[in-house]
């Protein structure tokens, strides 16, 4: 996970479930999930050794490429000011 530098991580049992989410309410904060996140090549750098490799983008590219972008996660916009904390309840709205 450290390679992807996530701001928020939501545990799920379904891979790439976030593709279907439209909104997330976390501890009272409302986020609009606006688009898939195209990843840059920095995720291929091992933060422990600073060495660049082909993974994980090589594997993701084999099944997560859209419009020449390799996708992982989603970009979200916070509506209003709020504070979230580890362990906050998450309520998701999915696309119908």
C-alpha positions in Angstrom: 0.0 0.0 0.0 2.8 2.4 0.7 3.7 2.5 -3.0 0.2 3.9 -3.9 0.3 6.6 -1.2 -3.4 6.4 -0.4 -5.1 9.1 1.6 -8.0 6.8 2.6 -8.2 3.1 2.6 -11.5 1.3 2.8 -11.3 -2.5 3.5 -13.5 -4.5 1.1 -13.8 -8.1 0.1 -14.4 -7.4 -3.5 -11.5 -6.3 -5.7 -11.9 -2.9 -7.4 -15.4 -2.5 -5.8 -14.7 1.3 -5.7 -15.4 1.4 -9.5 -19.1 1.2 -8.6 -19.1 3.7 -5.7 -20.7 7.2 -6.3 -20.5 8.7 -2.8 -18.9 7.8 0.5 -19.9 9.1 3.9 -17.1 8.6 6.4 -17.6 9.7 10.0 -20.0 12.4 8.8 -17.8 13.7 6.0 -19.4 13.3 2.5 -17.1 12.5 -0.5 -18.2 12.4 -4.1 -16.2 9.8 -6.0 -15.6 11.5 -9.3 -13.3 9.3 -11.5 -10.9 6.4 -11.5 -7.4 7.2 -10.5 -4.8 6.8 -13.3 -1.5 5.8 -11.6 1.9 7.3 -12.4 5.1 5.2 -12.6 6.3 6.2 -9.1 4.4 3.2 -7.8 7.1 1.0 -9.5 9.7 2.4 -7.2 10.4 0.3 -4.1 10.3 2.8 -1.2 12.7 0.6 0.9 15.4 0.3 -1.8 14.6 3.2 -4.2 15.0 0.7 -7.0 12.6 0.9 -10.0 10.9 -2.2 -11.3 8.1 -3.1 -13.7 5.6 -4.0 -10.9 2.9 -3.3 -9.9 2.0 -1.4 -13.0 2.8 -4.3 -15.3 0.3 -6.5 -13.7 -2.4 -3.8 -13.4 -1.9 -2.9 -17.0 -2.9 -6.4 -18.0 -6.5 -5.8 -16.8 -6.9 -2.3 -15.5 -6.1 0.0 -18.5 -8.6 2.5 -19.7 -8.0 5.3 -22.2 -4.2 4.6 -22.0 -4.2 5.0 -18.2 -3.6 2.3 -15.6 -6.2 2.5 -12.9 -6.1 1.9 -9.2 -8.4 3.5 -6.7 -10.6 6.6 -7.3 -10.4 10.3 -7.0 -12.8 11.9 -4.5 -13.9 15.4 -3.6 -14.8 16.3 0.0 -18.0 18.3 0.3 -17.5 20.8 3.1 -15.1 20.8 6.0 -14.9 17.8 8.2 -12.5 15.5 10.1 -12.3 11.8 9.6 -10.5 9.2 11.8 -9.2 5.7 11.6 -12.1 3.4 12.5 -14.9 5.8 11.4 -18.0 4.1 9.9 -18.2 4.1 6.1 -21.5 4.3 4.3 -21.3 3.9 0.5 -23.7 4.7 -2.3 -23.2 2.7 -5.4 -24.2 3.4 -9.0 -27.6 1.8 -9.7 
